[in-house]
Amino acid sequence: MNALNIIKTLFALAVGLLASCSGSDTQMPQAKRISEVDIPQYEGSRSKPIQATIEKKPGTNPEEVHPDVKEGVNINRGIVIPKAVEGQWKAIKIMVRNKLDESRNSMKTVSLGGSFELEGSTIKVVVGPFMPNFVMTQTNYTSKGNELTNPAVRLVVEENGKTLYEGWAFAKYPTMYAFEHDEFAFQLMDYIPADVS
C-alpha cells in the first residue's frame, strides 16, 4: 500500500469515526468511500495520469515527449554507406518465393545497382545498396561496420513504372518490413564480396 492510499484510508476512517461518535442531533457529513476522497495530486505521484502531466506543461504535446513514436508518419531518411563498407560488396543472392506455386521459387544473383524481372509478371526489382550491419538512425540508414551482423539490402519493386515497395530485405528477419504481395515474396539469402586484389 503506498502513502497516498494510507492517507485516503486514514481520512475515511476519521470521518466515519466522527460521524458514529457524535451524540448530537447535528447532521454530520456522510463518510466518503476511499475512491471518492479528493486528495491533491503532486508531481511524481504514481496515480497522476501521464496525459494530464503533458497537457499542463505549456508548449509540450505527446509527440514532443516521445519524438520517435509517430504513427502514420513516414520519415524520409537518407542512405549513408560508410567507408568501411564502400566497395566491399558486389552482389547479393535473393530468393524469389512464389506463394501460389512453390515449384516456381527461384534464386537470383544480382549485382548491387542491378535489377531483375519476375517471371510471368510485369514486376521489376531494383537492387540498391547492401549494408552488412544495418542500423537506422534518426536521419539515415547505414551500416555499423563491415561485419555481417544484420545484413540487409535495399529493394525498389516496380510494376508498369509504378513503385509498389521501397524498403529493406533482411537476411536474419525476412518478415520484418517485408514486401507484401499476393504472389511474390523476397528473402535475402547470401552476399558476395568484391574481389580484393
Secondary structure as the mmCIF struct_conf table of DSSP 4:
data_model
#
loop_
_struct_conf.conf_type_id
_struct_conf.id
_struct_conf.beg_label_comp_id
_struct_conf.beg_label_asym_id
_struct_conf.beg_label_seq_id
_struct_conf.end_label_comp_id
_struct_conf.end_label_asym_id
_struct_conf.end_label_seq_id
HELX_RH_AL_P HELX_RH_AL_P1 ALA A 3 CYS A 21
BEND BEND1 SER A 24 THR A 26
HELX_LH_PP_P HELX_LH_PP_P1 GLN A 27 ARG A 33
HELX_RH_3T_P HELX_RH_3T_P1 ILE A 34 GLU A 36
TURN_TY1_P TURN_TY1_P1 GLU A 43 GLY A 44
TURN_TY1_P TURN_TY1_P2 ARG A 46 SER A 47
BEND BEND2 LYS A 48 LYS A 48
HELX_RH_AL_P HELX_RH_AL_P2 ILE A 50 LYS A 56
BEND BEND3 LYS A 57 LYS A 57
TURN_TY1_P TURN_TY1_P3 PRO A 58 GLY A 59
HELX_RH_AL_P HELX_RH_AL_P3 PRO A 62 VAL A 65
BEND BEND4 HIS A 66 HIS A 66
TURN_TY1_P TURN_TY1_P4 PRO A 67 ASP A 68
TURN_TY1_P TURN_TY1_P5 GLU A 71 GLY A 72
STRN STRN1 GLY A 78 ILE A 79
TURN_TY1_P TURN_TY1_P6 LYS A 83 GLY A 87
BEND BEND5 GLN A 88 GLN A 88
STRN STRN2 TRP A 89 ASN A 98
BEND BEND6 LYS A 99 LEU A 100
HELX_RH_3T_P HELX_RH_3T_P2 GLU A 102 ARG A 104
STRN STRN3 SER A 106 SER A 111
TURN_TY1_P TURN_TY1_P7 LEU A 112 GLY A 113
STRN STRN4 SER A 115 GLU A 117
TURN_TY1_P TURN_TY1_P8 GLU A 119 GLY A 120
BEND BEND7 SER A 121 THR A 122
STRN STRN5 ILE A 123 MET A 131
TURN_TY1_P TURN_TY1_P9 PRO A 132 PRO A 132
STRN STRN6 ASN A 133 ASN A 133
STRN STRN7 PHE A 134 MET A 136
BEND BEND8 GLN A 138 THR A 139
STRN STRN8 ASN A 140 SER A 143
BEND BEND9 LYS A 144 THR A 149
STRN STRN9 ASN A 150 ASN A 150
STRN STRN10 ALA A 152 GLU A 159
TURN_TY1_P TURN_TY1_P10 ASN A 160 GLY A 161
STRN STRN11 LYS A 162 PHE A 170
BEND BEND10 ALA A 171 LYS A 172
TURN_TY1_P TURN_TY1_P11 PRO A 174 TYR A 177
BEND BEND11 ASP A 182 GLU A 183
STRN STRN12 PHE A 184 PRO A 193
HELX_LH_PP_P HELX_LH_PP_P2 ALA A 194 ASP A 195
#
